[in-house]
Amino acid sequence: MPRYGMVIDLNKCTGCYNCFLTCRDEYVGNEFPGYSVAQPAAGQNWIRVTERERGQYPKVKVAYTPIICMQCENPNCMKMAYDNAIYRRKDGIVIIDPVKAKGQKQLVSSCPYRVIEWNEELQVPQKCTFCAHLLDAGDKEPRCVESCPSGAMVFGDLDDPKSEASKLLASGKTEILHPEYGMKEKVSYINLPKKFVAGTVIYGDKDECAGGVKVTLSGGGDKKTTTTNNFGDFEFESLPDNKEFEVKIESSGYKSQVLSAKTATDTYLGVIKLQK
């Protein structure tokens, strides 16, 4: 029996909302007895894509984070449901019984991720089911994963070492969005937005972009090296909060420069001029 889960790489998520739209296409007006009642035409988000603006002008980025039911192994919603209205299948998918859950509005607030929605017309709580009705019919993945154009969403059996989802977990790069909840979530993320340090290097004597320049970041027991691109830009991502770093810029024939940066916020060091 598989144990289904998902890994989402946020570096690949472009905020296209395909996942949201295909979820709506699958469930709005469509009832799947035993799995879910029809999703209303407005007011529900079984997949919520959050947008977080990072940095400051002129170095500004937006991080997109799709948030769905985490299919927890220790879900809080199950503890607050009456009459076994929420249950976990043998494959790990957590289902809200659309009959037994009728009238149980308290389940909406039971999830700290706030991914359970309330259907006012039918008086029933609803959420993502990992498209269990499609998986049971032989499909290999939920609609959201199928429609993701960038391959940001990877679905599979977490206990199968050959599945892509399992391989990503084994890489040690995945993180739970909120590990402090302690619910053993089966949806994890790669490249969750942390802090970055960036800058732009130019040759002062030529007043032109300095491409291929060596930039080293050190501090907090960590050391990273990169080179500027053709526009003279460099960036160090996924840095810990509130740490002090030293950025050293070196180019043959020019004086080295050393700058300080603290990751209280995403930091842009500005335009850095190298002199002979």
N, C-alpha and C positions, 0 to 999 in steps of 0.2 A: 504494500500500500504506500503510495507516495505521500510526502509531507510537503504540500505546496507552499511556496513563498515567492517573494519578488525582491529584486535589487534594482535600485534606480540610480543611474549615474547622472548627477546634476550638471556635470560639464557638458553633457550631450543634450540636456533639456533646453530647448529654444523658446519655450513658452508659447508654442503654437496652438495649444488647447485641443489638439486632435483627440487626446485621451478623454477629455471632458465631453466633446461633441459626440464621439462614438458611444460613450456610455449612455448619453441621452438618447441617441438613436436606437439603442438596444432596449431601453427600459421605459421610455415615455410612451404611455398608452398600451404597453405590452405586459400582460400578466403571465407569470410563470408559476403555476400552482405548486405549492410545496417549497418554492424558493423565494418568491417575492410577488407582491401585488404591483400593479402598474405605477410607475413614477409619474407624478403630476407634471404638467407641461411647463410649470414655472415654480421657482422657489426652492429647488433642491440641488445640491451639489454632492454627488457621491464621490466625485474626484474634485478636490479643491486645489487650485494652482496658486500658491502664494508668490508674490513678487517683492523682492527686497532690493532696494537701491543701495549701492555700495560706492564708497569713495567720494571724492569731491572734484569739481571742475578743475582741469579738463579730463581727469581720469575717473570716469563714472561707469559702473557696470551694474547690471541687473541680474540677480540670481533668482531662478524659478525653482520652486519646490512643489511637486505634485504630492498631495496628501490624500491617502485613501484609508479604508479600514485596514488596520495592521494585522488582522487575523491572528490575534494574540493567543499564546498558549495558556496564559493566565489572565483572561479578559475580565475587566471590572464589570462590564455589562452583564455577563452571565451571573455574577453574584447578586445583581440587583433585579434580575428578572423573576417573575412569579411563574409557577406552573411550567417550568422548563421551557419558557418561551424563547430562550436563546440557548443554542447547543453547538458544540464543536464536533464536526464530522471526523471520521477516522483519518481523512486526508488533511486535517488541520483547519479546514475552512469553517469559519464561525457564521452560523445562519440564524437570522431572526425569523422564527416561525410566524408567517403572516396571519395565522389564525389565532394562535395562543397569545400573541403579543398585542392583539387588538385592545386599545384603551390604555396600554402601559406607557404613558407619556414620560414617566420617570426615567426611562431608558435613554432618552435623548441626552440628559445631563450625566449619565453614568460613564460616558466615554471621555477621558481627558483630552483626546484628540479632536473631539467634537465632530465626529464623522457619521453620527447617527442623526438622521433627519426625521421630522414628524410630518406625516401625511394627514393634514387636517380633514380632508374630505372623507378619507377612509378610516381615520382615527387609528393609525398604526405606525409604529416606527419602522424606518427603512435604512438600508446601508448597502455598500458594495458587497457582493457575494463572490468575488473573483470569477464571475460568470459561471457559477457551478453548474447551471443547467446546460451550458455549452460543453463544459469539460465532461460531464456525465454522458453527453451525446457523442463524445469522441474528439472534440476539438482539443488542440494542444495548449492553447493559451487564451486568456480573456481578451475581449474586444479592444480594450485600451492598449494592451501590449501589441496586438496585431496591427493597430493603426499608427503606432508611434514611428514617425518617419526617420528619426535619428537613431533609433535603437537604444534610447535612454532607459527603457523599461525592459527588464529581463525576468522572465517567469520560468519556474520549473520546480522540480523535486529537489528539495534541499538535502535529502538523504542520498541522492544519486550522485556519486562523485563525477559522473560523466556529464551532468547537466551544467549549462552555462551559469545558472544561478548558484549552484553549489561551488563551482570553480571560483566565482567571484567572492563568495564567503570565505573560501579557503585562502584567498589571497591576503587576507588580513586588512584589507582596505575599507571594509564596510563599517558603517556606524548606524546605531539606532537613533532615530530623531530625538527621542526623549527617554534615555535609559533609566532616568530617575523614576519613571512610572512603574518599573519592575514588572511589566506584563508579558515579557518574553515575546516581543513582536517578531513577526515573520516577514515584515517588510523592512528592508534596511537600505542605506544610502551610501553612495560613493561621492566624494568631493562635496560634502556639506560645506556651505560657505563659512569661512572663518575670516581671519584678517589678512590683508595683503600690504606689501610695501612695494612701491613702484616709483619710477622716475624716467626722465628723458635726458640723454647725454648728447651734447654737441661739441664740435671742435671750435674753441673760441677764436682761433686765428683764421679759420676758414668760414666760420658762421654757417656750418653745415652739419647735418645729422651724423652722429658717430656710430656707425654700424660695426658689429663684431667686437665691441669692447667688452673686456672681462669685468664682471661685477660679482663681488663676493659678499654674502650676508653671513654674519656670525653673531653669536650671543645665545645665552641660555643653554649652553652645551650643544648647540646645533650649528652647522655650517653648510651653506648652500652656495653653489656657483652657477652663474648663467652668463649669457652674452647678449648684448643689445641687438635688436633687429635692425632692419634697414632704415627705420625711422629714428633710431637711437633710443627706442623704448626698452625698458626692462621691467620685470615684475617677479616678485616672490609671493606665492599664494600659500594658503592653508597654514598660516602662522598662528601660534597661540596668543590668547588675549593678554594685554597688559605686560608685555615683555619688552625689554630694551635690546635693540640690535645695533650693530655697526655695519655700515655699508661701505665697502671699499671699491673704488673704480680705478681700473688700470688700463692704460693703452701705451704701446711702445712709442717713445718719443715725446710723451706728455707727462706732466706731473700727476702723480696719483692723488686722488681725493678721498677723504674719509668723512662720512656723514653719520649722524645718529638718527635713529627712528624708534619710536615707541608705539606698540600696537594697541593703544587705548582705542584707536579708531583705525579704519583703513587709511593708509598714509601714502600720499603722493609727495615726493621730495622735490618736485618742480623740475625746471630746466637746469641742468648741471653743466657748466662750461669747463672744458679741459684746456689747460694752457701749456705752452711749451716750457 
